[in-house]
């Protein structure tokens, strides 16, 4: 028997039991912390801006005050039709190249990393959050969970064609180790935290 065959034979004889219990992850996220404050702190730390609002009128006023309404703004939310276009869902994705601001709503957020869960049914087009110069996402304050484990439990066996977590604006530090926002996506992210 060759050395190689002998080593492989010994490995085969000394295998651990195949039945292994997975660790209990329920302890993760069980520590007591302020979910909303943690979400806002983490979001600021990764370059995003949290804005607390009570209703859609406050969102409209914020956008009017902070964005050029002469540029192209798109949304999937009828509540924002006063300031943003709703009739873009079925156009060629290349025609969205001049979008200044995209506003969508998230299913929920995650406090530990400020991620927001979005799927194709609320995005209009998959490219929408990534092609715009700026991105605004609305999430209800009570729809923020503590950890990614809880987020994945919430997603569970839901059916969707496309889903992603978005956290902060696009960023990279590959270029001379300098942080660059908007390198390959939105230059800025506003998260409207809705009551």
C-alpha positions, -999 to 999 in steps of 0.1 A, spaced: 0 0 0 14 34 -9 18 62 16 -10 81 0 -34 52 1 -24 45 37 -31 81 47 -65 82 30 -74 48 46 -66 62 81 -87 93 74 -116 71 62 -114 51 95 -113 82 117 -143 101 104 -165 119 129 -202 111 133 -222 125 103 -250 137 126 -241 170 140 -266 193 157 -265 229 145 -259 256 171 -288 274 186 -288 309 170 -318 321 190 -294 338 214 -282 361 187 -301 394 188 -315 386 222 -294 413 239 -313 444 248 -306 474 226 -326 502 210 -333 488 175 -341 522 159 -311 540 174 -288 511 164 -301 511 129 -296 549 126 -261 548 140 -250 519 117 -265 536 87 -247 568 94 -215 548 99 -217 533 64 -225 566 46 -263 566 46 -287 592 61 -316 583 83 -346 606 82 -375 601 106 -409 610 92 -445 606 103 -462 604 69 -457 607 31 -462 644 31 -431 648 51 -412 627 26 -425 648 -2 -414 680 16 -380 666 23 -374 656 -13 -386 690 -26 -362 707 -2 -332 685 -10 -334 673 -46 -338 691 -79 -374 683 -91 -364 694 -127 -343 662 -129 -358 627 -133 -373 612 -101 -389 578 -102 -409 558 -77 -431 528 -73 -453 545 -47 -485 562 -58 -483 584 -26 -453 601 -42 -467 607 -77 -468 645 -70 -430 646 -73 -419 614 -90 -428 595 -121 -448 562 -118 -448 552 -155 -413 538 -159 -417 501 -149 -420 487 -184 -394 508 -202 -360 496 -214 -337 496 -183 -311 516 -204 -336 545 -205 -332 549 -167 -296 561 -171 -306 597 -163 -325 590 -131 -315 614 -103 -335 598 -75 -353 565 -71 -377 561 -42 -389 526 -32 -402 509 -1 -385 481 18 -402 451 32 -381 455 64 -347 466 77 -320 450 99 -305 470 128 -271 453 131 -260 463 96 -287 488 84 -296 465 55 -330 468 38 -347 439 22 -362 446 -12 -377 423 -39 -386 427 -75 -423 431 -67 -416 465 -50 -386 476 -71 -404 481 -104 -372 470 -122 -342 453 -106 -319 480 -119 -338 509 -103 -319 512 -70 -285 507 -86 -287 530 -117 -300 562 -100 -276 589 -87 -294 588 -54 -316 562 -37 -343 567 -11 -359 538 7 -389 539 30 -392 515 58 -416 514 87 -399 518 121 -417 487 135 -404 467 105 -368 467 116 -354 435 131 -323 431 153 -301 407 133 -296 390 100 -306 357 115 -340 372 123 -341 387 88 -336 353 72 -362 338 95 -386 365 83 -378 358 46 -383 321 53 -398 303 23 -412 334 6 -414 333 -31 -398 360 -51 -379 362 -84 -352 386 -71 -344 399 -37 -315 417 -22 -303 435 10 -292 471 4 -271 488 30 -258 523 25 -248 539 -8 -225 522 -32 -189 523 -20 -155 509 -26 -120 514 -12 -102 495 -39 -89 527 -55 -57 536 -36 -75 525 -4 -96 556 -5 -133 553 2 -153 563 -29 -191 566 -27 -211 560 -58 -184 540 -76 -209 514 -90 -243 525 -79 -261 552 -60 -239 580 -46 -262 585 -16 -289 567 3 -316 583 24 -337 559 45 -370 574 55 -380 558 88 -418 560 88 -439 559 119 
